[in-house]
Amino acid sequence: QVHLVESGGGLLQTGGSLRLSCAASGDTFNKYNMGWFRQAPGKEREFVAASRRYGASTHYSDSVKGRFTISRDNVKKMLYLQMNSLIPEDTAVYYCAASSTLILSEVRSQNAYAYWGQGTQVTVSS
């Protein structure tokens, strides 16, 4: 099992940058596929980015590709999401998630992730 805690959210203006962090504790971090998801008010939770275990690959939603970068530090058991060129549409609660069992075709599916953090709020004003 793994326990996840997000941090780094905040309020900022359009065009700003922010780095979210997700601290993991418990099991060996490197064996987990890690993902970032977000949920805006009145909308369903959606995939943002993922980092497959053992450094296999990274994946992004079309809406954040080129602006966001997911990274991980397996020694520190940390997952990061660097967000640049933020826009109001990025406003949401951001969650990190972990899965030790998902396959490549499931990387964007929230149902494939067994462990979730509590979320951190990101608000981008126009």
C-alpha positions as protocol buffer text, in pm:
chain_id: "A"
residue {
  index: 1
  type: GLN
  ca { x: 0 y: 0 z: 0 }
}
residue {
  index: 2
  type: VAL
  ca { x: 98 y: 362 z: -47 }
}
residue {
  index: 3
  type: HIS
  ca { x: -24 y: 680 z: 118 }
}
residue {
  index: 4
  type: LEU
  ca { x: -29 y: 998 z: -89 }
}
residue {
  index: 5
  type: VAL
  ca { x: -31 y: 1363 z: 19 }
}
residue {
  index: 6
  type: GLU
  ca { x: -44 y: 1650 z: -231 }
}
residue {
  index: 7
  type: SER
  ca { x: 81 y: 2002 z: -174 }
}
residue {
  index: 8
  type: GLY
  ca { x: 167 y: 2314 z: -367 }
}
residue {
  index: 9
  type: GLY
  ca { x: -171 y: 2437 z: -480 }
}
residue {
  index: 10
  type: GLY
  ca { x: -263 y: 2803 z: -473 }
}
residue {
  index: 11
  type: LEU
  ca { x: -419 y: 3106 z: -636 }
}
residue {
  index: 12
  type: LEU
  ca { x: -244 y: 3270 z: -928 }
}
residue {
  index: 13
  type: GLN
  ca { x: -304 y: 3468 z: -1244 }
}
residue {
  index: 14
  type: THR
  ca { x: -323 y: 3355 z: -1604 }
}
residue {
  index: 15
  type: GLY
  ca { x: 20 y: 3281 z: -1743 }
}
residue {
  index: 16
  type: GLY
  ca { x: 170 y: 3188 z: -1410 }
}
residue {
  index: 17
  type: SER
  ca { x: 350 y: 2873 z: -1307 }
}
residue {
  index: 18
  type: LEU
  ca { x: 308 y: 2635 z: -1018 }
}
residue {
  index: 19
  type: ARG
  ca { x: 462 y: 2307 z: -910 }
}
residue {
  index: 20
  type: LEU
  ca { x: 252 y: 2051 z: -734 }
}
residue {
  index: 21
  type: SER
  ca { x: 411 y: 1784 z: -519 }
}
residue {
  index: 22
  type: CYS
  ca { x: 286 y: 1448 z: -405 }
}
residue {
  index: 23
  type: ALA
  ca { x: 462 y: 1275 z: -118 }
}
residue {
  index: 24
  type: ALA
  ca { x: 428 y: 899 z: -100 }
}
residue {
  index: 25
  type: SER
  ca { x: 485 y: 680 z: 200 }
}
residue {
  index: 26
  type: GLY
  ca { x: 463 y: 309 z: 254 }
}
residue {
  index: 27
  type: ASP
  ca { x: 554 y: 69 z: -20 }
}
residue {
  index: 28
  type: THR
  ca { x: 841 y: 88 z: -272 }
}
residue {
  index: 29
  type: PHE
  ca { x: 765 y: 396 z: -481 }
}
residue {
  index: 30
  type: ASN
  ca { x: 937 y: 288 z: -800 }
}
residue {
  index: 31
  type: LYS
  ca { x: 698 y: 1 z: -859 }
}
residue {
  index: 32
  type: TYR
  ca { x: 396 y: 233 z: -882 }
}
residue {
  index: 33
  type: ASN
  ca { x: 250 y: 393 z: -1188 }
}
residue {
  index: 34
  type: MET
  ca { x: 169 y: 748 z: -1083 }
}
residue {
  index: 35
  type: GLY
  ca { x: -88 y: 986 z: -1219 }
}
residue {
  index: 36
  type: TRP
  ca { x: -224 y: 1335 z: -1179 }
}
residue {
  index: 37
  type: PHE
  ca { x: -596 y: 1395 z: -1220 }
}
residue {
  index: 38
  type: ARG
  ca { x: -806 y: 1705 z: -1168 }
}
residue {
  index: 39
  type: GLN
  ca { x: -1166 y: 1790 z: -1100 }
}
residue {
  index: 40
  type: ALA
  ca { x: -1315 y: 2127 z: -1178 }
}
residue {
  index: 41
  type: PRO
  ca { x: -1638 y: 2247 z: -1016 }
}
residue {
  index: 42
  type: GLY
  ca { x: -1937 y: 2074 z: -1167 }
}
residue {
  index: 43
  type: LYS
  ca { x: -1724 y: 1849 z: -1386 }
}
residue {
  index: 44
  type: GLU
  ca { x: -1602 y: 1493 z: -1371 }
}
residue {
  index: 45
  type: ARG
  ca { x: -1251 y: 1414 z: -1265 }
}
residue {
  index: 46
  type: GLU
  ca { x: -1019 y: 1398 z: -1563 }
}
residue {
  index: 47
  type: PHE
  ca { x: -675 y: 1266 z: -1645 }
}
residue {
  index: 48
  type: VAL
  ca { x: -390 y: 1514 z: -1656 }
}
residue {
  index: 49
  type: ALA
  ca { x: -61 y: 1326 z: -1669 }
}
residue {
  index: 50
  type: ALA
  ca { x: 97 y: 995 z: -1578 }
}
residue {
  index: 51
  type: SER
  ca { x: 440 y: 851 z: -1513 }
}
residue {
  index: 52
  type: ARG
  ca { x: 464 y: 478 z: -1554 }
}
residue {
  index: 53
  type: ARG
  ca { x: 669 y: 276 z: -1313 }
}
residue {
  index: 54
  type: TYR
  ca { x: 1036 y: 207 z: -1360 }
}
residue {
  index: 55
  type: GLY
  ca { x: 1054 y: 512 z: -1587 }
}
residue {
  index: 56
  type: ALA
  ca { x: 876 y: 338 z: -1870 }
}
residue {
  index: 57
  type: SER
  ca { x: 696 y: 640 z: -2015 }
}
residue {
  index: 58
  type: THR
  ca { x: 505 y: 961 z: -1946 }
}
residue {
  index: 59
  type: HIS
  ca { x: 164 y: 1058 z: -2078 }
}
residue {
  index: 60
  type: TYR
  ca { x: -33 y: 1379 z: -2096 }
}
residue {
  index: 61
  type: SER
  ca { x: -381 y: 1490 z: -2179 }
}
residue {
  index: 62
  type: ASP
  ca { x: -408 y: 1702 z: -2491 }
}
residue {
  index: 63
  type: SER
  ca { x: -520 y: 2000 z: -2285 }
}
residue {
  index: 64
  type: VAL
  ca { x: -195 y: 2020 z: -2087 }
}
residue {
  index: 65
  type: LYS
  ca { x: 60 y: 1878 z: -2329 }
}
residue {
  index: 66
  type: GLY
  ca { x: 342 y: 2124 z: -2379 }
}
residue {
  index: 67
  type: ARG
  ca { x: 251 y: 2321 z: -2067 }
}
residue {
  index: 68
  type: PHE
  ca { x: 271 y: 2065 z: -1786 }
}
residue {
  index: 69
  type: THR
  ca { x: 553 y: 1826 z: -1699 }
}
residue {
  index: 70
  type: ILE
  ca { x: 525 y: 1525 z: -1474 }
}
residue {
  index: 71
  type: SER
  ca { x: 833 y: 1398 z: -1296 }
}
residue {
  index: 72
  type: ARG
  ca { x: 921 y: 1175 z: -1009 }
}
residue {
  index: 73
  type: ASP
  ca { x: 1204 y: 1123 z: -761 }
}
residue {
  index: 74
  type: ASN
  ca { x: 1198 y: 757 z: -667 }
}
residue {
  index: 75
  type: VAL
  ca { x: 1454 y: 800 z: -390 }
}
residue {
  index: 76
  type: LYS
  ca { x: 1255 y: 1074 z: -218 }
}
residue {
  index: 77
  type: LYS
  ca { x: 924 y: 905 z: -307 }
}
residue {
  index: 78
  type: MET
  ca { x: 795 y: 1223 z: -463 }
}
residue {
  index: 79
  type: LEU
  ca { x: 580 y: 1296 z: -767 }
}
residue {
  index: 80
  type: TYR
  ca { x: 572 y: 1641 z: -921 }
}
residue {
  index: 81
  type: LEU
  ca { x: 363 y: 1831 z: -1169 }
}
residue {
  index: 82
  type: GLN
  ca { x: 522 y: 2145 z: -1310 }
}
residue {
  index: 83
  type: MET
  ca { x: 247 y: 2362 z: -1455 }
}
residue {
  index: 84
  type: ASN
  ca { x: 336 y: 2651 z: -1683 }
}
residue {
  index: 85
  type: SER
  ca { x: 129 y: 2897 z: -1885 }
}
residue {
  index: 86
  type: LEU
  ca { x: -168 y: 2839 z: -1661 }
}
residue {
  index: 87
  type: ILE
  ca { x: -513 y: 2941 z: -1780 }
}
residue {
  index: 88
  type: PRO
  ca { x: -845 y: 2971 z: -1595 }
}
residue {
  index: 89
  type: GLU
  ca { x: -954 y: 2637 z: -1742 }
}
residue {
  index: 90
  type: ASP
  ca { x: -682 y: 2473 z: -1533 }
}
residue {
  index: 91
  type: THR
  ca { x: -869 y: 2568 z: -1216 }
}
residue {
  index: 92
  type: ALA
  ca { x: -949 y: 2247 z: -1030 }
}
residue {
  index: 93
  type: VAL
  ca { x: -865 y: 2026 z: -739 }
}
residue {
  index: 94
  type: TYR
  ca { x: -560 y: 1825 z: -840 }
}
residue {
  index: 95
  type: TYR
  ca { x: -515 y: 1470 z: -717 }
}
residue {
  index: 96
  type: CYS
  ca { x: -225 y: 1233 z: -738 }
}
residue {
  index: 97
  type: ALA
  ca { x: -293 y: 864 z: -771 }
}
residue {
  index: 98
  type: ALA
  ca { x: -100 y: 540 z: -771 }
}
residue {
  index: 99
  type: SER
  ca { x: -139 y: 197 z: -920 }
}
residue {
  index: 100
  type: SER
  ca { x: 91 y: -103 z: -916 }
}
residue {
  index: 101
  type: THR
  ca { x: -116 y: -303 z: -1163 }
}
residue {
  index: 102
  type: LEU
  ca { x: -236 y: -90 z: -1452 }
}
residue {
  index: 103
  type: ILE
  ca { x: -137 y: -165 z: -1810 }
}
residue {
  index: 104
  type: LEU
  ca { x: -51 y: 89 z: -2078 }
}
residue {
  index: 105
  type: SER
  ca { x: -405 y: 113 z: -2214 }
}
residue {
  index: 106
  type: GLU
  ca { x: -536 y: 203 z: -1867 }
}
residue {
  index: 107
  type: VAL
  ca { x: -295 y: 484 z: -1788 }
}
residue {
  index: 108
  type: ARG
  ca { x: -559 y: 754 z: -1844 }
}
residue {
  index: 109
  type: SER
  ca { x: -836 y: 574 z: -1657 }
}
residue {
  index: 110
  type: GLN
  ca { x: -898 y: 683 z: -1300 }
}
residue {
  index: 111
  type: ASN
  ca { x: -1056 y: 345 z: -1230 }
}
residue {
  index: 112
  type: ALA
  ca { x: -715 y: 183 z: -1275 }
}
residue {
  index: 113
  type: TYR
  ca { x: -564 y: 371 z: -981 }
}
residue {
  index: 114
  type: ALA
  ca { x: -616 y: 223 z: -637 }
}
residue {
  index: 115
  type: TYR
  ca { x: -460 y: 490 z: -419 }
}
residue {
  index: 116
  type: TRP
  ca { x: -548 y: 859 z: -406 }
}
residue {
  index: 117
  type: GLY
  ca { x: -440 y: 1169 z: -221 }
}
residue {
  index: 118
  type: GLN
  ca { x: -676 y: 1421 z: -69 }
}
residue {
  index: 119
  type: GLY
  ca { x: -622 y: 1679 z: -342 }
}
residue {
  index: 120
  type: THR
  ca { x: -485 y: 2031 z: -362 }
}
residue {
  index: 121
  type: GLN
  ca { x: -672 y: 2332 z: -501 }
}
residue {
  index: 122
  type: VAL
  ca { x: -536 y: 2528 z: -795 }
}
residue {
  index: 123
  type: THR
  ca { x: -718 y: 2845 z: -892 }
}
residue {
  index: 124
  type: VAL
  ca { x: -618 y: 3051 z: -1194 }
}
residue {
  index: 125
  type: SER
  ca { x: -773 y: 3394 z: -1228 }
}
residue {
  index: 126
  type: SER
  ca { x: -812 y: 3578 z: -1556 }
}
